[in-house]
Amino acid sequence: MTLGTLTWTRALDHPDLLAPSTLATITAWAAGDAAVADAVLVTEIDPDLADTATLTESFALPPAASANCVLVAGRREGEERVAACVVRATTRADVNNAVKRLLDVRKASFLPMDRAVEESGMEYGGITPLGLPGRYRVLVDARVALDDPAAGPTVIIGSGLRRSKIALPGALLAGAPGVEVIEGLALG
């Protein structure tokens, strides 16, 4: 498949382009749903082009095709609650309202980069909702699951590594194990 100027192939055929936890998650998911093996694709990129704006411009991708995954945490009665929020790149996660309410915390903030990298086992700029620690909630904005007028049904997410990206149907991502689809998770 070609999207923008990138050529994409089955992710499971290129385990070297996936973080170990991402590979394990896709492998287990595909074992339970045979369509996943063919639908989850990967492409190799220059790690210096991994940031969304640079990726979009460098490879002629529609901005709405990318979905960003940010890690957010808050505390309630001494208990930390962490969530991965996945929103289209043309929007931003509503951390101060929707995420805070979903986590049931007074204040929610982004995880510091070093902690996000260490706990996820993924590289900064490649963090993906596929393969995060089990204690993390995975919240996906409902618009990620819908076909976008400019981008179509496919969304591009991290692979856990800066040197590659994953593409899959947004509706499939919304049905991934552990994913919670949330109306109004994103602003914009």
C-alpha positions in Angstrom: 0.0 0.0 0.0 1.1 3.6 -0.7 0.1 6.5 1.5 1.6 9.8 0.7 5.0 8.9 -0.8 5.6 6.1 1.7 5.2 2.4 0.9 3.7 0.3 3.7 4.0 -3.5 4.3 2.6 -5.9 6.9 4.0 -5.0 10.3 4.4 -8.6 11.4 6.7 -9.2 8.5 9.1 -6.6 9.8 9.5 -7.2 13.6 12.7 -5.1 13.5 10.6 -2.0 12.8 8.5 -2.4 16.0 9.3 -1.9 19.7 9.3 -5.3 21.5 6.0 -4.5 23.4 4.4 -3.3 20.2 5.3 -6.4 18.4 4.0 -8.6 21.2 0.7 -6.7 21.3 0.2 -6.9 17.5 1.1 -10.6 17.5 -1.4 -11.4 20.3 -4.1 -9.3 18.7 -3.6 -11.0 15.3 -3.8 -14.4 16.9 -7.3 -13.5 18.0 -8.3 -11.6 14.9 -6.7 -12.9 11.6 -7.6 -9.6 9.8 -5.2 -7.7 12.0 -2.1 -9.3 10.5 -2.9 -7.9 7.0 -4.4 -4.6 8.2 -1.6 -3.3 10.5 1.2 -2.0 8.3 4.6 -0.4 8.9 7.1 1.7 7.0 10.6 2.7 7.8 11.5 6.4 8.0 14.5 8.6 8.9 14.2 9.1 12.7 14.8 12.8 12.2 11.5 13.0 10.3 9.4 11.2 13.0 7.7 14.3 14.4 4.2 14.7 13.0 4.6 18.1 11.2 7.9 17.0 9.7 6.5 13.6 8.7 3.4 15.1 7.1 5.4 17.6 5.1 8.3 15.2 4.1 6.0 12.5 2.8 3.0 14.3 1.4 0.6 13.0 4.0 -2.7 14.6 4.9 -2.3 16.2 8.3 -5.4 14.4 9.6 -3.9 11.0 8.7 -1.6 11.1 11.7 -2.9 10.3 15.2 -0.8 11.4 18.2 -0.5 9.4 21.4 0.2 11.4 24.5 0.7 10.0 28.0 -1.2 11.8 30.8 -1.3 11.2 34.6 -3.1 12.5 37.6 -3.6 11.5 41.3 -6.6 10.7 43.4 -6.3 9.8 47.0 -2.6 8.9 46.6 -3.3 6.7 43.6 -1.7 7.6 40.3 -3.9 7.2 37.2 -2.2 7.1 33.8 -3.8 7.2 30.3 -2.6 7.2 26.8 -4.7 9.7 24.7 -4.9 9.1 21.0 -6.2 12.0 18.9 -5.9 13.1 15.3 -2.9 15.3 14.7 -5.3 18.1 13.6 -6.7 18.2 17.1 -5.4 18.1 20.6 -6.3 16.1 23.7 -8.7 17.9 26.1 -6.4 17.2 29.1 -7.9 19.9 31.3 -11.5 18.7 31.0 -12.2 15.4 29.3 -9.1 13.5 30.4 -9.2 14.9 33.9 -12.8 13.8 34.2 -12.2 10.3 32.8 -9.3 9.8 35.1 -11.3 11.2 38.0 -8.5 13.4 39.2 -8.2 17.1 40.2 -5.3 17.8 37.9 -4.0 15.9 34.9 -0.6 16.6 33.2 1.6 15.1 30.5 4.1 12.6 31.7 7.7 13.9 31.6 9.5 12.7 28.5 12.1 10.6 30.4 9.4 8.8 32.4 7.2 8.3 29.4 10.1 6.6 27.5 11.2 4.5 30.5 7.8 3.2 31.5 6.5 2.6 27.9 9.7 1.0 26.7 9.3 3.1 23.6 11.3 5.9 22.0 10.2 9.5 22.3 8.5 10.4 19.0 7.4 6.8 18.5 5.1 6.2 21.5 2.1 4.2 20.4 -1.1 2.9 22.0 -0.1 -0.6 21.0 2.1 -2.2 23.7 1.8 0.2 26.6 1.9 -1.1 30.2 -1.4 -2.8 31.2 -2.1 -0.3 34.0 -2.5 2.5 31.4 -5.9 3.3 30.1 -5.9 3.7 26.4 -8.4 6.5 25.4 -9.0 7.0 21.7 -11.0 10.0 20.4 -14.1 8.9 18.5 -12.9 10.9 15.4 -9.9 8.6 15.1 -12.3 5.7 14.3 -14.2 7.6 11.6 -13.1 8.1 8.0 -11.6 11.6 7.7 -12.7 13.5 4.6 -9.1 14.4 3.8 -7.3 11.3 5.1 -9.7 8.5 4.6 -10.0 5.5 6.9 -6.3 5.1 7.7 -4.5 6.5 10.7 -0.7 6.7 11.2 0.6 6.1 14.7 4.0 5.4 16.3 5.6 2.0 16.2 7.4 2.4 19.5 10.5 3.4 17.5 11.4 6.7 15.9 12.6 5.0 12.7 9.2 3.7 11.7 5.5 4.3 11.7 2.4 2.1 11.7 -0.7 2.6 9.5 -4.0 0.9 10.2 -7.7 1.6 9.8 -8.9 4.0 12.5 -11.9 1.7 13.1 -9.5 -1.2 13.7 -7.5 0.8 16.2 -10.7 1.7 18.0 -11.4 -2.0 18.4 -7.9 -2.9 19.7 -7.8 -4.8 23.0 -8.1 -2.4 26.0 -9.1 0.7 23.9 -11.8 2.9 25.1 -13.4 5.1 22.4 -14.3 8.5 23.8 -16.5 11.2 22.3 -15.0 14.6 22.8 -11.6 13.5 24.0 -10.1 16.0 21.5 -10.5 19.7 20.9 -10.4 21.2 17.5 
